[in-house]
């Protein structure tokens, strides 16, 4: 029972991190061009 509770809490925390990360990635910031350049570099084959 406790493992199920721990797994649920872990899932919620990961979901919150995903939401916060997504919002910070979408919101316009002065560093947006630099961030997109980093993504292109990492995405290159």
CHARMM-style PDB file with segment names, atoms N, HN, CA, C and O in Angstrom:
ATOM      1  N   UNK     1       0.838  -1.203   0.000  1.00  0.00      PROA
ATOM      2  CA  UNK     1       0.000   0.000   0.000  1.00  0.00      PROA
ATOM      3  C   UNK     1       0.870   1.249   0.000  1.00  0.00      PROA
ATOM      4  O   UNK     1       0.604   2.211  -0.720  1.00  0.00      PROA
ATOM      5  N   UNK     2       1.910   1.215   0.819  1.00  0.00      PROA
ATOM      6  HN  UNK     2       2.126   0.433   1.404  1.00  0.00      PROA
ATOM      7  CA  UNK     2       2.785   2.392   0.887  1.00  0.00      PROA
ATOM      8  C   UNK     2       3.523   2.604  -0.422  1.00  0.00      PROA
ATOM      9  O   UNK     2       3.778   3.743  -0.814  1.00  0.00      PROA
ATOM     10  N   UNK     3       3.869   1.515  -1.106  1.00  0.00      PROA
ATOM     11  HN  UNK     3       3.662   0.590  -0.788  1.00  0.00      PROA
ATOM     12  CA  UNK     3       4.583   1.678  -2.375  1.00  0.00      PROA
ATOM     13  C   UNK     3       3.681   2.330  -3.414  1.00  0.00      PROA
ATOM     14  O   UNK     3       4.147   3.119  -4.237  1.00  0.00      PROA
ATOM     15  N   UNK     4       2.388   2.005  -3.380  1.00  0.00      PROA
ATOM     16  HN  UNK     4       2.009   1.365  -2.711  1.00  0.00      PROA
ATOM     17  CA  UNK     4       1.455   2.641  -4.313  1.00  0.00      PROA
ATOM     18  C   UNK     4       1.348   4.127  -4.010  1.00  0.00      PROA
ATOM     19  O   UNK     4       1.298   4.953  -4.922  1.00  0.00      PROA
ATOM     20  N   UNK     5       1.312   4.461  -2.732  1.00  0.00      PROA
ATOM     21  HN  UNK     5       1.352   3.791  -1.992  1.00  0.00      PROA
ATOM     22  CA  UNK     5       1.234   5.873  -2.341  1.00  0.00      PROA
ATOM     23  C   UNK     5       2.501   6.603  -2.770  1.00  0.00      PROA
ATOM     24  O   UNK     5       2.436   7.721  -3.280  1.00  0.00      PROA
ATOM     25  N   UNK     6       3.649   5.972  -2.566  1.00  0.00      PROA
ATOM     26  HN  UNK     6       3.702   5.064  -2.152  1.00  0.00      PROA
ATOM     27  CA  UNK     6       4.914   6.596  -2.955  1.00  0.00      PROA
ATOM     28  C   UNK     6       4.973   6.794  -4.464  1.00  0.00      PROA
ATOM     29  O   UNK     6       5.456   7.821  -4.940  1.00  0.00      PROA
ATOM     30  N   UNK     7       4.483   5.814  -5.214  1.00  0.00      PROA
ATOM     31  HN  UNK     7       4.091   4.980  -4.827  1.00  0.00      PROA
ATOM     32  CA  UNK     7       4.498   5.932  -6.670  1.00  0.00      PROA
ATOM     33  C   UNK     7       3.580   7.063  -7.124  1.00  0.00      PROA
ATOM     34  O   UNK     7       3.903   7.795  -8.060  1.00  0.00      PROA
ATOM     35  N   UNK     8       2.440   7.203  -6.462  1.00  0.00      PROA
ATOM     36  HN  UNK     8       2.177   6.609  -5.702  1.00  0.00      PROA
ATOM     37  CA  UNK     8       1.508   8.279  -6.814  1.00  0.00      PROA
ATOM     38  C   UNK     8       2.132   9.636  -6.534  1.00  0.00      PROA
ATOM     39  O   UNK     8       2.049  10.544  -7.361  1.00  0.00      PROA
ATOM     40  N   UNK     9       2.755   9.777  -5.372  1.00  0.00      PROA
ATOM     41  HN  UNK     9       2.822   9.039  -4.700  1.00  0.00      PROA
ATOM     42  CA  UNK     9       3.392  11.048  -5.019  1.00  0.00      PROA
ATOM     43  C   UNK     9       4.504  11.363  -6.007  1.00  0.00      PROA
ATOM     44  O   UNK     9       4.641  12.505  -6.447  1.00  0.00      PROA
ATOM     45  N   UNK    10       5.300  10.357  -6.357  1.00  0.00      PROA
ATOM     46  HN  UNK    10       5.189   9.430  -6.000  1.00  0.00      PROA
ATOM     47  CA  UNK    10       6.384  10.565  -7.320  1.00  0.00      PROA
ATOM     48  C   UNK    10       5.832  11.017  -8.664  1.00  0.00      PROA
ATOM     49  O   UNK    10       6.388  11.912  -9.300  1.00  0.00      PROA
ATOM     50  N   UNK    11       4.736  10.397  -9.096  1.00  0.00      PROA
ATOM     51  HN  UNK    11       4.284   9.670  -8.579  1.00  0.00      PROA
ATOM     52  CA  UNK    11       4.125  10.782 -10.369  1.00  0.00      PROA
ATOM     53  C   UNK    11       3.633  12.213 -10.350  1.00  0.00      PROA
ATOM     54  O   UNK    11       3.795  12.943 -11.328  1.00  0.00      PROA
ATOM     55  N   UNK    12       3.029  12.619  -9.238  1.00  0.00      PROA
ATOM     56  HN  UNK    12       2.897  12.025  -8.444  1.00  0.00      PROA
ATOM     57  CA  UNK    12       2.530  13.992  -9.126  1.00  0.00      PROA
ATOM     58  C   UNK    12       3.687  14.980  -9.171  1.00  0.00      PROA
ATOM     59  O   UNK    12       3.598  16.012  -9.836  1.00  0.00      PROA
ATOM     60  N   UNK    13       4.771  14.669  -8.468  1.00  0.00      PROA
ATOM     61  HN  UNK    13       4.843  13.831  -7.927  1.00  0.00      PROA
ATOM     62  CA  UNK    13       5.935  15.565  -8.454  1.00  0.00      PROA
ATOM     63  C   UNK    13       6.525  15.678  -9.855  1.00  0.00      PROA
ATOM     64  O   UNK    13       6.857  16.775 -10.305  1.00  0.00      PROA
ATOM     65  N   UNK    14       6.655  14.548 -10.545  1.00  0.00      PROA
ATOM     66  HN  UNK    14       6.386  13.657 -10.180  1.00  0.00      PROA
ATOM     67  CA  UNK    14       7.197  14.586 -11.910  1.00  0.00      PROA
ATOM     68  C   UNK    14       6.280  15.376 -12.832  1.00  0.00      PROA
ATOM     69  O   UNK    14       6.752  16.112 -13.698  1.00  0.00      PROA
ATOM     70  N   UNK    15       4.966  15.226 -12.649  1.00  0.00      PROA
ATOM     71  HN  UNK    15       4.582  14.628 -11.944  1.00  0.00      PROA
ATOM     72  CA  UNK    15       4.022  15.978 -13.476  1.00  0.00      PROA
ATOM     73  C   UNK    15       4.161  17.474 -13.216  1.00  0.00      PROA
ATOM     74  O   UNK    15       4.109  18.277 -14.147  1.00  0.00      PROA
ATOM     75  N   UNK    16       4.337  17.844 -11.956  1.00  0.00      PROA
ATOM     76  HN  UNK    16       4.380  17.191 -11.199  1.00  0.00      PROA
ATOM     77  CA  UNK    16       4.498  19.266 -11.633  1.00  0.00      PROA
ATOM     78  C   UNK    16       5.770  19.810 -12.270  1.00  0.00      PROA
ATOM     79  O   UNK    16       5.772  20.916 -12.811  1.00  0.00      PROA
ATOM     80  N   UNK    17       6.859  19.030 -12.207  1.00  0.00      PROA
ATOM     81  HN  UNK    17       6.857  18.131 -11.768  1.00  0.00      PROA
ATOM     82  CA  UNK    17       8.101  19.479 -12.839  1.00  0.00      PROA
ATOM     83  C   UNK    17       7.906  19.650 -14.343  1.00  0.00      PROA
ATOM     84  O   UNK    17       8.420  20.598 -14.938  1.00  0.00      PROA
ATOM     85  N   UNK    18       7.161  18.728 -14.955  1.00  0.00      PROA
ATOM     86  HN  UNK    18       6.743  17.958 -14.473  1.00  0.00      PROA
ATOM     87  CA  UNK    18       6.921  18.815 -16.398  1.00  0.00      PROA
ATOM     88  C   UNK    18       6.115  20.062 -16.731  1.00  0.00      PROA
ATOM     89  O   UNK    18       6.405  20.750 -17.710  1.00  0.00      PROA
ATOM     90  N   UNK    19       5.095  20.356 -15.914  1.00  0.00      PROA
ATOM     91  HN  UNK    19       4.859  19.796 -15.119  1.00  0.00      PROA
ATOM     92  CA  UNK    19       4.262  21.537 -16.166  1.00  0.00      PROA
ATOM     93  C   UNK    19       5.087  22.804 -16.002  1.00  0.00      PROA
ATOM     94  O   UNK    19       5.033  23.694 -16.851  1.00  0.00      PROA
ATOM     95  N   UNK    20       5.854  22.895 -14.910  1.00  0.00      PROA
ATOM     96  HN  UNK    20       5.898  22.172 -14.220  1.00  0.00      PROA
ATOM     97  CA  UNK    20       6.669  24.089 -14.666  1.00  0.00      PROA
ATOM     98  C   UNK    20       7.710  24.245 -15.770  1.00  0.00      PROA
ATOM     99  O   UNK    20       7.927  25.351 -16.265  1.00  0.00      PROA
ATOM    100  N   UNK    21       8.353  23.149 -16.158  1.00  0.00      PROA
ATOM    101  HN  UNK    21       8.177  22.251 -15.756  1.00  0.00      PROA
ATOM    102  CA  UNK    21       9.353  23.214 -17.223  1.00  0.00      PROA
ATOM    103  C   UNK    21       8.736  23.630 -18.539  1.00  0.00      PROA
ATOM    104  O   UNK    21       9.329  24.411 -19.283  1.00  0.00      PROA
ATOM    105  N   UNK    22       7.545  23.115 -18.841  1.00  0.00      PROA
ATOM    106  HN  UNK    22       7.063  22.480 -18.237  1.00  0.00      PROA
ATOM    107  CA  UNK    22       6.873  23.483 -20.082  1.00  0.00      PROA
ATOM    108  C   UNK    22       6.492  24.947 -20.104  1.00  0.00      PROA
ATOM    109  O   UNK    22       6.649  25.620 -21.122  1.00  0.00      PROA
ATOM    110  N   UNK    23       5.987  25.446 -18.974  1.00  0.00      PROA
ATOM    111  HN  UNK    23       5.860  24.899 -18.147  1.00  0.00      PROA
ATOM    112  CA  UNK    23       5.582  26.853 -18.912  1.00  0.00      PROA
ATOM    113  C   UNK    23       6.802  27.752 -19.061  1.00  0.00      PROA
ATOM    114  O   UNK    23       6.753  28.751 -19.779  1.00  0.00      PROA
ATOM    115  N   UNK    24       7.900  27.405 -18.387  1.00  0.00      PROA
ATOM    116  HN  UNK    24       7.940  26.594 -17.803  1.00  0.00      PROA
ATOM    117  CA  UNK    24       9.094  28.252 -18.471  1.00  0.00      PROA
ATOM    118  C   UNK    24       9.688  28.204 -19.875  1.00  0.00      PROA
ATOM    119  O   UNK    24      10.292  29.178 -20.325  1.00  0.00      PROA
ATOM    120  N   UNK    25       9.522  27.072 -20.576  1.00  0.00      PROA
ATOM    121  HN  UNK    25       9.031  26.281 -20.211  1.00  0.00      PROA
ATOM    122  CA  UNK    25      10.052  26.963 -21.937  1.00  0.00      PROA
ATOM    123  C   UNK    25       9.193  27.759 -22.915  1.00  0.00      PROA
ATOM    124  O   UNK    25       9.702  28.305 -23.894  1.00  0.00      PROA
ATOM    125  N   UNK    26       7.879  27.822 -22.645  1.00  0.00      PROA
ATOM    126  HN  UNK    26       7.466  27.378 -21.850  1.00  0.00      PROA
ATOM    127  CA  UNK    26       6.971  28.508 -23.572  1.00  0.00      PROA
ATOM    128  C   UNK    26       6.992  30.015 -23.342  1.00  0.00      PROA
ATOM    129  O   UNK    26       6.940  30.794 -24.294  1.00  0.00      PROA
ATOM    130  N   UNK    27       7.068  30.425 -22.066  1.00  0.00      PROA
ATOM    131  HN  UNK    27       7.111  29.793 -21.293  1.00  0.00      PROA
ATOM    132  CA  UNK    27       6.973  31.853 -21.760  1.00  0.00      PROA
ATOM    133  C   UNK    27       8.152  32.603 -22.371  1.00  0.00      PROA
ATOM    134  O   UNK    27       9.288  32.136 -22.291  1.00  0.00      PROA
ATOM    135  N   UNK    28       7.896  33.758 -22.979  1.00  0.00      PROA
ATOM    136  HN  UNK    28       6.973  34.138 -23.044  1.00  0.00      PROA
ATOM    137  CA  UNK    28       8.974  34.529 -23.601  1.00  0.00      PROA
ATOM    138  C   UNK    28       9.914  35.120 -22.553  1.00  0.00      PROA
ATOM    139  O   UNK    28       9.473  35.740 -21.585  1.00  0.00      PROA
ATOM    140  N   UNK    29      11.196  34.921 -22.756  1.00  0.00      PROA
ATOM    141  HN  UNK    29      11.555  34.417 -23.542  1.00  0.00      PROA
ATOM    142  CA  UNK    29      12.199  35.467 -21.840  1.00  0.00      PROA
ATOM    143  C   UNK    29      13.318  36.086 -22.670  1.00  0.00      PROA
ATOM    144  O   UNK    29      13.436  35.790 -23.859  1.00  0.00      PROA
ATOM    145  N   UNK    30      14.141  36.941 -22.062  1.00  0.00      PROA
ATOM    146  HN  UNK    30      14.044  37.182 -21.097  1.00  0.00      PROA
ATOM    147  CA  UNK    30      15.266  37.527 -22.809  1.00  0.00      PROA
ATOM    148  C   UNK    30      16.228  36.458 -23.339  1.00  0.00      PROA
ATOM    149  O   UNK    30      16.959  36.702 -24.298  1.00  0.00      PROA
ATOM    150  N   UNK    31      16.227  35.274 -22.716  1.00  0.00      PROA
ATOM    151  HN  UNK    31      15.633  35.076 -21.936  1.00  0.00      PROA
ATOM    152  CA  UNK    31      17.155  34.221 -23.117  1.00  0.00      PROA
ATOM    153  C   UNK    31      16.550  33.264 -24.135  1.00  0.00      PROA
ATOM    154  O   UNK    31      17.154  32.236 -24.443  1.00  0.00      PROA
ATOM    155  N   UNK    32      15.364  33.582 -24.668  1.00  0.00      PROA
ATOM    156  HN  UNK    32      14.874  34.417 -24.419  1.00  0.00      PROA
ATOM    157  CA  UNK    32      14.694  32.650 -25.573  1.00  0.00      PROA
ATOM    158  C   UNK    32      15.553  32.291 -26.797  1.00  0.00      PROA
ATOM    159  O   UNK    32      15.659  31.106 -27.115  1.00  0.00      PROA
ATOM    160  N   UNK    33      16.171  33.256 -27.496  1.00  0.00      PROA
ATOM    161  HN  UNK    33      16.085  34.218 -27.237  1.00  0.00      PROA
ATOM    162  CA  UNK    33      16.993  32.877 -28.662  1.00  0.00      PROA
ATOM    163  C   UNK    33      18.139  31.948 -28.290  1.00  0.00      PROA
ATOM    164  O   UNK    33      18.414  30.988 -29.010  1.00  0.00      PROA
ATOM    165  N   UNK    34      18.811  32.220 -27.177  1.00  0.00      PROA
ATOM    166  HN  UNK    34      18.589  33.000 -26.592  1.00  0.00      PROA
ATOM    167  CA  UNK    34      19.921  31.369 -26.762  1.00  0.00      PROA
ATOM    168  C   UNK    34      19.411  29.972 -26.430  1.00  0.00      PROA
ATOM    169  O   UNK    34      20.057  28.976 -26.753  1.00  0.00      PROA
ATOM    170  N   UNK    35      18.240  29.904 -25.778  1.00  0.00      PROA
ATOM    171  HN  UNK    35      17.715  30.714 -25.515  1.00  0.00      PROA
ATOM    172  CA  UNK    35      17.687  28.600 -25.417  1.00  0.00      PROA
ATOM    173  C   UNK    35      17.352  27.806 -26.671  1.00  0.00      PROA
ATOM    174  O   UNK    35      17.625  26.608 -26.731  1.00  0.00      PROA
ATOM    175  N   UNK    36      16.759  28.459 -27.681  1.00  0.00      PROA
ATOM    176  HN  UNK    36      16.536  29.433 -27.632  1.00  0.00      PROA
ATOM    177  CA  UNK    36      16.400  27.741 -28.903  1.00  0.00      PROA
ATOM    178  C   UNK    36      17.657  27.282 -29.639  1.00  0.00      PROA
ATOM    179  O   UNK    36      17.656  26.215 -30.253  1.00  0.00      PROA
ATOM    180  N   UNK    37      18.726  28.074 -29.582  1.00  0.00      PROA
ATOM    181  HN  UNK    37      18.727  28.941 -29.083  1.00  0.00      PROA
ATOM    182  CA  UNK    37      19.976  27.649 -30.220  1.00  0.00      PROA
ATOM    183  C   UNK    37      20.529  26.406 -29.524  1.00  0.00      PROA
ATOM    184  O   UNK    37      21.037  25.498 -30.181  1.00  0.00      PROA
ATOM    185  N   UNK    38      20.429  26.365 -28.186  1.00  0.00      PROA
ATOM    186  HN  UNK    38      20.016  27.103 -27.652  1.00  0.00      PROA
ATOM    187  CA  UNK    38      20.892  25.182 -27.464  1.00  0.00      PROA
ATOM    188  C   UNK    38      20.084  23.958 -27.861  1.00  0.00      PROA
ATOM    189  O   UNK    38      20.640  22.871 -28.018  1.00  0.00      PROA
ATOM    190  N   UNK    39      18.774  24.127 -28.025  1.00  0.00      PROA
ATOM    191  HN  UNK    39      18.323  25.010 -27.898  1.00  0.00      PROA
ATOM    192  CA  UNK    39      17.930  22.999 -28.422  1.00  0.00      PROA
ATOM    193  C   UNK    39      18.346  22.500 -29.797  1.00  0.00      PROA
ATOM    194  O   UNK    39      18.422  21.291 -30.018  1.00  0.00      PROA
ATOM    195  N   UNK    40      18.616  23.418 -30.727  1.00  0.00      PROA
ATOM    196  HN  UNK    40      18.553  24.399 -30.547  1.00  0.00      PROA
ATOM    197  CA  UNK    40      19.025  23.019 -32.077  1.00  0.00      PROA
ATOM    198  C   UNK    40      20.340  22.250 -32.020  1.00  0.00      PROA
ATOM    199  O   UNK    40      20.505  21.253 -32.724  1.00  0.00      PROA
ATOM    200  N   UNK    41      21.275  22.704 -31.189  1.00  0.00      PROA
ATOM    201  HN  UNK    41      21.140  23.513 -30.617  1.00  0.00      PROA
ATOM    202  CA  UNK    41      22.566  22.024 -31.082  1.00  0.00      PROA
ATOM    203  C   UNK    41      22.363  20.599 -30.569  1.00  0.00      PROA
ATOM    204  O   UNK    41      22.923  19.651 -31.119  1.00  0.00      PROA
ATOM    205  N   UNK    42      21.550  20.451 -29.502  1.00  0.00      PROA
ATOM    206  HN  UNK    42      21.094  21.221 -29.055  1.00  0.00      PROA
ATOM    207  CA  UNK    42      21.337  19.120 -28.941  1.00  0.00      PROA
ATOM    208  C   UNK    42      20.523  18.237 -29.883  1.00  0.00      PROA
ATOM    209  O   UNK    42      20.645  17.013 -29.854  1.00  0.00      PROA
ATOM    210  N   UNK    43      19.692  18.862 -30.717  1.00  0.00      PROA
ATOM    211  HN  UNK    43      19.592  19.857 -30.740  1.00  0.00      PROA
ATOM    212  CA  UNK    43      18.825  18.096 -31.603  1.00  0.00      PROA
ATOM    213  C   UNK    43      19.554  17.661 -32.880  1.00  0.00      PROA
ATOM    214  O   UNK    43      19.047  16.827 -33.630  1.00  0.00      PROA
ATOM    215  N   UNK    44      20.733  18.221 -33.126  1.00  0.00      PROA
ATOM    216  HN  UNK    44      21.146  18.898 -32.517  1.00  0.00      PROA
ATOM    217  CA  UNK    44      21.459  17.896 -34.356  1.00  0.00      PROA
ATOM    218  C   UNK    44      21.914  16.435 -34.325  1.00  0.00      PROA
ATOM    219  O   UNK    44      22.340  15.946 -33.278  1.00  0.00      PROA
ATOM    220  N   UNK    45      21.831  15.742 -35.443  1.00  0.00      PROA
ATOM    221  HN  UNK    45      21.485  16.138 -36.293  1.00  0.00      PROA
ATOM    222  CA  UNK    45      22.243  14.325 -35.487  1.00  0.00      PROA
ATOM    223  C   UNK    45      23.760  14.178 -35.382  1.00  0.00      PROA
ATOM    224  OT1 UNK    45      24.275  13.060 -35.403  1.00  0.00      PROA
TER     225      UNK     45
END
